[in-house]
């Protein structure tokens, strides 16, 4: 599946949104949402306050683009799966690749997600952003799953697979955020997500996917 390339204006807009999102995540992790203002986020991102409000209604909304990055990355991995590959295997491999930690930047990204999820536990508005991002990710995943399953795929099967995969990652990250487990190894996000997916799909994933 291919999408049209973004225009220069669209790329700049997305870059600005992501820069604001990173600034918001850093401040939320350090000071909590109550201790962070939209003005502080704009200042950290190096943009005017009016620019902040051009893109986001609230300070909690600002982290949406950052939370969505992981979903975009793993859908790309899944879309690149070999045609005809068993869906449970393709889902497991894509999740493992998306949650892999090949370098310190990836490790920092997961630690930042942990900070955000911990902050969300005490902030209903931030938690709502997290759930909205997951729902949007599930919706975007359906056509990818449908293409992998083929023309005869039943809509119910497509929706169930997309929901199971999305929830596997969501539950894994939420569970991991409540612990002090490392970004790799036992009880890491990749390990937990593979275990969740195996259970949600009835144990059809091979052990090697985790």
C-alpha positions in Angstrom: 0.0 0.0 0.0 1.4 3.4 -1.0 0.4 6.9 -0.1 1.1 10.1 -2.0 4.2 12.0 -0.9 3.6 15.0 1.4 4.1 18.5 0.2 6.9 20.7 1.6 4.3 22.7 3.5 2.8 19.5 5.0 6.2 18.2 6.0 7.0 21.5 7.7 3.7 21.4 9.5 4.3 17.9 10.8 7.8 18.7 11.8 6.6 21.7 13.9 3.8 19.6 15.5 6.3 16.9 16.4 8.8 19.4 17.9 6.0 20.8 20.1 5.0 17.2 21.0 8.5 16.4 22.1 8.7 19.6 24.2 5.4 18.7 25.8 6.5 15.2 26.6 9.7 16.4 28.2 7.9 18.9 30.4 5.1 16.5 31.4 7.7 13.8 32.3 9.7 16.3 34.4 6.9 18.3 36.0 3.6 16.5 35.4 0.7 18.0 33.5 -0.4 20.2 36.4 3.1 21.8 36.5 3.3 22.5 32.8 1.6 25.3 30.9 1.0 25.7 27.2 3.3 28.8 27.4 6.1 26.6 28.8 5.7 24.0 26.0 5.7 26.7 23.3 8.9 28.2 24.8 10.6 24.8 25.0 9.7 24.1 21.4 10.8 27.6 20.2 7.5 28.6 18.8 5.0 31.4 19.5 2.1 30.6 21.8 -0.3 31.4 18.9 1.5 28.7 16.8 0.9 26.2 19.6 -2.8 27.0 19.6 -2.9 26.8 15.8 -2.2 23.1 16.1 -3.5 22.0 19.5 -6.5 22.9 21.6 -5.0 21.9 24.9 -1.6 21.2 26.4 -2.5 17.5 26.6 -3.4 17.3 22.9 0.2 18.4 22.1 1.6 14.9 22.8 -0.7 13.2 20.3 1.7 13.4 17.3 4.5 11.9 19.4 2.3 9.0 20.7 1.2 8.3 17.1 4.7 7.9 15.7 5.1 4.4 17.1 1.8 3.3 15.4 2.9 4.8 12.1 6.2 2.9 12.3 4.7 -0.5 13.1 2.0 -0.2 10.5 4.8 0.5 7.9 6.5 -2.7 9.1 3.3 -4.7 8.7 2.5 -3.2 5.3 6.0 -4.4 4.2 5.2 -8.0 5.1 5.6 -10.7 2.4 2.3 -11.2 0.5 0.6 -14.4 1.7 2.5 -14.4 5.1 0.3 -15.8 7.9 -1.3 -12.8 9.6 -0.3 -13.8 13.2 3.3 -14.1 12.1 3.2 -10.8 10.2 1.7 -9.0 13.2 4.2 -10.5 15.6 7.2 -9.6 13.5 5.9 -6.1 12.9 5.3 -5.5 16.6 8.8 -6.9 17.5 10.5 -4.7 14.9 8.5 -1.6 16.0 9.4 -2.1 19.7 13.0 -3.1 19.1 15.7 -1.0 20.7 18.5 -0.8 18.1 20.1 2.4 19.6 19.9 4.8 22.5 17.5 7.1 20.6 14.9 4.2 20.5 15.5 3.5 24.2 15.0 7.2 25.0 11.7 7.2 23.0 10.4 4.3 25.1 11.4 5.9 28.3 9.6 9.0 27.3 6.5 7.0 26.5 6.8 5.5 30.0 6.9 9.0 31.5 3.8 10.1 29.5 1.8 7.0 30.5 2.7 7.5 34.1 1.5 11.1 33.9 -1.6 10.0 32.1 -2.5 7.8 35.1 -3.4 11.0 37.0 -4.7 13.1 34.2 -8.0 12.1 32.5 -7.4 14.6 29.6 -4.0 13.1 28.8 -5.3 9.6 29.2 -8.1 10.5 26.7 -5.4 11.6 24.2 -3.7 8.2 24.6 -6.9 6.3 24.0 -7.8 8.5 21.0 -4.4 7.8 19.4 -4.9 4.1 19.9 -8.3 4.2 18.3 -7.0 6.2 15.3 -4.2 3.7 15.0 -6.6 0.8 15.0 -8.7 2.5 12.3 -5.7 3.0 10.1 -4.6 -0.5 10.6 -7.7 -2.1 9.2 -6.9 -1.6 5.5 -3.4 -2.9 6.1 -4.8 -6.1 7.7 -7.4 -6.4 5.0 -4.8 -6.4 2.3 -2.7 -9.0 4.1 -5.8 -11.2 4.5 -6.8 -10.9 0.9 -9.9 -10.1 -1.1 -12.1 -12.7 0.7 -11.4 -11.4 4.2 -14.5 -11.0 6.3 -14.9 -7.5 7.9 -15.3 -9.0 11.3 -12.0 -10.8 11.1 -10.2 -7.7 9.9 -11.6 -5.6 12.8 -10.8 -8.3 15.4 -7.2 -8.6 14.1 -6.7 -4.9 14.1 -8.1 -4.5 17.6 -6.1 -7.4 18.9 -2.8 -6.0 17.5 -3.5 -2.5 18.7 -4.5 -3.6 22.2 -1.5 -5.9 22.5 0.8 -2.9 22.1 -1.4 -0.6 24.3 -1.6 -3.1 27.1 2.1 -4.0 26.9 3.1 -0.4 27.1 0.7 0.5 29.9 1.8 -2.6 31.9 5.5 -1.9 31.3 5.1 1.8 32.4 3.9 0.6 35.8 7.2 -1.2 36.4 10.9 -0.6 36.4 11.6 -3.2 33.7 14.2 -2.3 31.2 13.5 -1.4 27.5 14.9 -4.8 26.4 14.7 -8.3 27.8 12.1 -9.9 30.0 9.0 -7.8 30.6 10.2 -5.2 28.1 7.6 -3.6 25.8 8.5 -6.0 22.9 8.4 -9.0 25.2 5.0 -8.0 26.8 3.5 -7.1 23.4 4.4 -10.5 21.9 2.9 -12.3 24.9 -0.3 -10.2 24.7 -0.7 -10.8 21.0 -0.2 -14.6 21.4 -2.9 -14.7 24.0 -5.3 -12.4 22.1 -4.9 -14.5 19.0 -5.3 -17.8 20.7 -1.7 -18.8 20.9 -1.2 -19.0 17.2 2.0 -16.9 17.2 5.3 -18.9 17.3 7.5 -18.3 20.4 10.2 -16.8 18.3 8.2 -13.6 17.6 8.8 -12.2 21.1 
